[in-house]
Amino acid sequence: MTLTIAERVVIRILSAAGRIYGDLPIERAEEASAFHRALNAVIAVIEARPVHRATASLQPNLKTIPGSARSVKRKSPTTAATVSGSGSTKSPERISA
């Protein structure tokens, strides 16, 4: 799991941009930390690429089954059971009675 030459070049360019940014005059106190957080996040994405390539080759080939999936019928809120303040489950019929 190694970085490609192009990935190493991009990381070096981003690192150089961070160093050059550090030479700029400070205009807002939180600006530098926000820039470096974003830059580190971008570098982390690039550094994770070899891991993604390695795990993609390990995943099994999943076969799709033709046909459509069955729909799941869910209870509507009016027929669903509710939980009272004491923690017991009561159906809507018993609550209204």
Secondary structure as UniProt FT lines:
FT   HELIX           5..22
FT   HELIX           29..47
FT   HELIX           49..58
FT   TURN            77..79
FT   STRAND          82..83
FT   TURN            85..86
FT   STRAND          89..90
FT   HELIX           92..96
//
